[in-house]
Each structure stands twice: as structure tokens, then as C-alpha cells.
Amino acid sequence: MPRIAAIEPEEALDTFEIREGFSLKLAAHEPDVVDPIAMAFDADGGMYVIEMRGYSEHREDRLGRIRYLEDRDNDGIFESSTIFKDGLKWPTGIVCYKGGVFVGVTPDLIYLKDEDGDRVADREGVVFTGFGPENSRLNMQALFNSFRWGPDNRIWGAAAASGGRVTRPGSSEPPIVLRRADFSFDPEKLDFRLENGTAQYGMSFDSQGHRFVCSNSRHVIWVAYERSDVIPNPYFNLPSALTDVADDGAAAPVYRISPDEPWRVVRTRWRVSGVVRGMIEGGGRVSGYFTSATGIHMYWGDAYGDGFRDNVFVGDVGSNLVHRKILRMNQNSIQPIATRPDDEQTIEFLRSRDNWFRPASFATGPDGCLYICDMYRETIEHPWSLPPGIKQHLDLNSGNDRGRIYRVEQQGFRRPQVPRLSKASDDELRSLARSSSNDWSQTTARRLLYERGQAIESKRRPDPLPSLLASKRPLVDRISQWRGDPWGEAIVLNSLRSEKDIGKAWEASVSTASPDFEIKLAEMMGRTGSQALIDAVARRYEQGAMDSRVAESLEALRRGVGDSNVEWAVQARRSPLKRLFNRAKSLLSDSSDKLDTKLAALRLLDLQPSSDSEEILKSIALDVDAQEALVNAALERIGDTAFLADRLDKLTKEQARAVIERLAKTEEGSARLLVAIDSNKGLTELVSPTARQHLRQNLASLVEELVPSLESRADALNRYQASLRLEGDREKGAEVFDRLCISCHKTADGRGVSFGPPATSFASSGKEFILSNLIDPNREVAPQYQAFQFDFKDGESQVGMIASEDVRNVSLALPSGETMTFLRTKVKGMAGLKRSLMPEGLEQAISLEEMADLLEFLTQ
């Protein structure tokens, strides 16, 4: 297969375009360094570099190494190179401490040190172990990484998606479950602590101690608060700390100048000539947006001027570029915002025509300049995502003998003499720790002082969010000020820690709060279990418009009561709530009321199930003059399975599909449904893959008789290969997506549900890969999309994906797009299901032509 050749280091500089006023310099290159993915400058300006030579399929060969590079004459070129440690399996993270380094080598976090001065490690020990998934193959792009010395004098790390059960060798303490979290530890006390997170490869602190991470298309993620910042509130759950702050969103545009990878061109030629099957590519966007955000770095050196302080630098290794954003505080929000510089709207800070340029990570050097680890590989794609027919023609090891480290210099830069901070006095270090404007100088000084037993934390401006989240004063007076600001409202709600304070906030929210604030506050009132507060919610809505805000507030109240020890049924019979429910029934019988009013009233009916409620619902379903949306809502709520099954042949196709989904979820409903199908075979085409799964679980023997079994996944995939040879229609594909996919995936224009990966994430995956995963969704399940089943003490169970969790609560993302939050104390047991929540057999509702249309839509 024709391939693009590597470019020698001296010639590679000519392939770059860099922002005007800057230049790129080679600090080190092969053979002195190969496959660099992370670096750490020591106290005297030497550089430890991780070489991940075993990427991407040679972990067991122990090819990973740590290099030690030195610039002995201070000319900016690291001419001295020593192999500090070799024989490592996929090393990923590194940070300096006490003359040695902590290194991440899954499943271990180890400490290495040279004790005889030859720059070779002769002391080695496992500090922690248990990182990474158990009984599962490792994802080399999702291993723990990015070790950083934090502003609190702890070592921080990004756990990525691999998780783990972390223990300290020789300790009797139970394992710490590392799931959807990052971590930190004290290098002296070795106390390991879970921190908010996690993303993928990259983590950095800005000059004020704010933490940022990145992941694939999510290129700037702000960690809004740390767990240690918060005073827990028994009545309120804070939103996830991980917040996208890029103003152009995820999958933002990038402007590469390198050509698309050669194997894509070759594959198209083969298809044209008939050598391989598949649609001839053309017109689809295979690049041009973030797909592989890597190594986020908050620059705060002193070599570029104040305009670059706390700028965001992040690599896109797939597009061969370095992207820059300016971090600004939003005047109308507590949340910062990251924006492209005005003069970089359609260019990048740094980009190369060389496809081999892979900017994996960054660091601010002792000279104040930005340093870039260029892994320099021909192919960076994850091997699991390459179709076998392409993979066999690629050399995934090509470049494992190459690598570069670059330095970015501003015009007029004069290289300073690098200080030997290991020899600095305590007073000199204290001065640097308190006043240096260079990341390396300040952070290294703080680390050295800590090593000497004289800890001094980072000097930072007061940060409003953590301090307000720890406020012991109820911030009722801020309701109006922060109306509509998600973080401002969260701060107020988190400050309400007593029934008295919650009551005052409810009174103050009448005309000052946003609908979202009011709804969340109603849930808190329910959680208190206070009859006075529950009654107060009901009394507010006895008069005035009956709308979705009323319905959502009452639903939130019901959820809150469910978390308390108060019986909802008892509360529902009390006068204030009873009057409200009676009002809802009255509105439903009034033909003059608007549709929105009736829909809101129906939602209130859900909160007080009774025999007369069921009769109201049936009368709506039978009313030929009732609006379709109202009938649909009634059908969703009717519990009489016999009534629903009898109505199937009188409903529209869409209504029948929805009813079938409901009936299939219970044994009684399944039995009635199968009888209906037996008498009306036309209903078979309306049975979705999800309903089919429920039917098999409930009535396996009857299903096999009435509904044919799914063909094997291999046979289905083979049959649908024909769709790859058809020319798809993007607009028709959007219709297929809306029919079958939009209930779990969100489109670029915001339609749909953010449960599974966004539709935009498939654009660069290739049609073969999408087709394989659509037909066999369990062949590869990313850790962040793993399904869990929670069994509760009350006998109920729920399946979903863990959205967030802390010591008190778990938030479960449900296929409906909703989030269910519950107390850990209510859980009887949980289990990872090791499968996708996307059902098998989805293709049975898609013709070959529709599959071609859907693939065309997803790859545009």
C-alpha cells in the first residue's frame, strides 16, 4: 500500500505553519528520543520523557522506556540522552519527586530513582496497584495519565475511562474503587483520594489552580469544583463538575493543512476498481473537526507576555495540529468560557503538512516556553477502530523508532540561564513559590519546599465557586442575581441545608427564580419530608395556569418525597395536594381547555393513581375527537393491558408501536401482546428489537413460536454488507435516524437525547465500523457506556449508565434521556452487565437501502 514517508527532523520544520511572531525549534529528536508522549522537567532543567514504543499492540513486549534528557550548554538543544528505565508495559504518566519520578504503568503506579548518579534508575517500587479494568483487555488510549503536582501539594492524575480497584501493597485497607473519577495522593503519607473526573488523555492546572481535562471531541473541559471544596447537602445533588467551556462546543472545527490519511485514498481506489466492497467515498467530511483532543495544557510561562497567560493549548493528533483558546470569565456567569483568538478564527496556532506530526502532550519549560511531545507516528488510529481489510495493510509500528520534542519561541526570545533549583536556599524557593510568573519555577519551588518539610500552597485569587459551595450561610439573597445561571443557582441550592432555609427560599422564589430553580427546590422540599414544605408546594399551584412548570415541580416533589421516609400516598390524601389533583381531573373533563393545560393535568394524574384516574384516561383514548397528542399521552399512562391490547388494531402505527413497547415490558402485557399478534400478523412489523428482547425475557417459549429468532450477528453483518455498495441519501438517512436512533443519540443541531455517543462522533469512524457496531452493539463497549443494573431494597431495579457518583448519591443516565439520582443506602446490590444498552436486531427495522441512507447521514 502506498504510504507517506517520514520526514527527517531537520526538514520537518519546513512542514509547519505557526502563528505570526512565533517560531518552532527542535529541542530533541530521534535517536535521542522516540515515541514521546509525556515529559516532566526536574529541579535543574533536565527532562524525563516517557517513550511509549509499544503503542499500539505490543504491551507485552515491554518496549516502554523513560529517557532522561539534558541540555548541558543551555543552547536549547537536549544533546545528552540516557535510558533511565526500560522494559515497561505502556507507561503513560510521569511526575518528579525527591530526585526520582512517579510513573504510571498499568496496573501499577511505581517510583523510580537513580541513587548512584549515572542517570539510570536503580531503585524501583510499586506505590499503588490496581489501575485499569479487571478481566478485560486494556484500551491503550484510556489508561491513567497526566501526573501533575497540584496547587495543594498533592500529586494528581487523570484516570481516563479504565478505572480500577486501587490498593497500596502491604496495606490492609480495602481497595478504593476508581470509577468515573480522577485521583490524587500525598507522596509522603500515600493517602489516595478520589477526585472529580474523568475524561481521557490530558489534565492541567492554570495559574489560579483551576483544573482542566479533555477527551476526543470535548477539547476544553473545566472541572468546576473538587470534592474537597463542597460541604455536602443532604437535600441537593450538585451537577457534574465536568463542564464543557469551549464556546464552539464539542467537535469544534479545526483547520488542518495535512492531507487525509493515504489509506483512505487507497481504499477509495480499490472500491472504484471493485477490489473491495463498500461505498465509494466522496463528499463526506472525513476531517475538519476535533476527533482526538489530547494533552490539554494551561500555559502560564513568562516567555510570551500577559496575553498568553492561562491560554489553552490542546493537540489534535489526528489532524496534526495544536489548537489555542483564550480563557475568559463570562461577565454573566460564574463559568469561564474558552474562545478562539480573533486572529486565529480560521487557522491554528500550529499545524503541519506532515501526517506523522502527533502532538500528544505539552509542558511549560524552565525557560518559560511551551514544549511539545511529538510521538511522530505514521498511524495513530486505535487498532480496534480499523476495519480488518484496512488494518492488515497498515504498519501500526511505523515510527516506533522516531520522535521529536519541539519548543515554541516568540520573536525576540532570549533564552535565560536555567536555574539549578535543587541547590536553591529555602528563602529563594519561598520567593519563587510566592511570586514567580513561570509555571515551572513556581511549581518546582513549591514541590522542593514540600520535600524539605516546608509546605507552601499555591497563591491564588479567591475562587468564587469553591468558596460559595462551602458557604455555611444560606444564599437566599442571590436567587435573583443568579437567575438562569446554572452554577449560580446550584450554589444557592447547595447553601440551603435546613428546612427553615429551604422554606425561605421557596417564599423568595415566587417571582425571582427561573423555572429550573423552582423545580429543583421543590424536589429538595420533598426530600425534607416536612409536611409544611410539601403543602407549600401544592398551595402555590392551586391557582393560576396549569402548565409544564407546575407538572415538573410536582414530579420533582414526588421524587424528593421518595428519598425521604414519608409515604407519598399519605401526603397525596392531604388537603393541599388533594385539591390540586382534583383540579387536574376537572381540567381534563373541560373541553375548552388548551392542549398544554390538559397535558400538564395528565402528568399530575400520574402522581395520584386511582380507579377514576384510569377511567379518565380510557375515555380520552376512546374519544375520536380528542387531539392526537392527548390520546398518545393517555395511552402512555393506561395500566389495563387488556384494554391496550384490544385497541392495537384501532391505533395509528406510531401509537401501536408505543403501546407494544409498553406491553412487552411485563409478563401479563407480553402474553396479551402475543395473542394480539397471533390474530393480527400485521402487528409483527411493529415489534421493535427492544420489545422483542423484553418478550423473550418474559415469555421465551411463546416468543419463539410466534416471533422468529434473530439471525446470528455474523450472518446479519454479512447480509448488510450490500448496503455499503449502495449510494445513500443523507436526507432519507436523517429520517431513519429520527425513527430509530434519536431516542438515544443527539444530532449536531441539538435534536435527540444525550444517552449514547453523539451522532457527530461517528463522522470519522467509517461506514464499515459503524455498520459493525450497529448490527453487533456488544462487540465493543466503551467503559463510559457500560450498563449497570442496580437492585434496590424495595424490590425495584433499574438499568442505566453511571452518569456521576459520590459517597452519598449515584446518578444513573437512563435510555429515556432522564437522570435518576438515588441514595446509596437504598441500593441492595449492583452489577456491571458487560453489554451495551443498544439492543441487538435493530437492523430488522431497516432495509438495505435505508441502512445505506443512515450510514450516509452518520458520516457526513
Secondary structure, 3 states (H helix, E strand, C coil): CCCCCCCCHHHHHHHEEECCCEEEEEEEECCCCCCEEEEEECCCCCEEEEECCCCCCCHHHCCEEEEEEECCCCCCCCCEEEEEEEEECCEEEEEEECCEEEEEECCEEEEEECCCCCCCCCEEEEEEEEECCCCCCCCCCCCCEEEEECCCCCEEEECCCCCEEEECCCCCCCCEEECCEEEEECCCCCCEEEEECCCCCCEEECCCCCEEEEEECEEEEEECCCHHHCCCCCCCCCCCCEEECECCCCCCECCCCCCCCHHHHHHHHHHHHCCCCCCCCCCCCCCCECCCEEEEEEECCCCCCHHHCCEEEEEECCCCEEEEEEEEECCCCCCEEEECCHHHCCCCCEEECCCCCCEEEEEECCCCCEEEEECCCCCCCCHHHCCHHHHCCCCCCCCCCCCEEEEEEECCCCCCCCCCHHHCCHHHHHHHHHHCCCHHHHHHHHHHHHHCCCCCCCCCCCCHHHHHHCCCCCCHHHCCCCCCCHHHHHHHHHCCCCHHHHHHHHHHCCCCCCHHHHHHHHHHHHHHCCHHHHHHHHHHCCCCCCCHHHHHHHHHHHHHHHCCCCCHHHHHCCHHHHHHHHHHHHHHCCCCCCHHHHHHHHHHHCCCCCHHHHHHHHHHHHCCCCCHHHHHHHHHHCCCHHHHHHHHHHCCHHHHHHHHHHHCCCHHHHHHHHHHHHHCHHHHHHCCHHHHHHHHHHCHHHHHHHCCCCCCHHHHHHHHHHHHHCCCCHHHHHHHHHHHCCCCCECCCCCECCCCCCHHHHCCCCHHHHHHHHHCCCCCCCHHHCCEEEEECCCCEEEEEEEEECCCEEEEECCCCCEEEEEHHHEEEEEECCCCCCCCCHHHHCCHHHHHHHHHHHCC
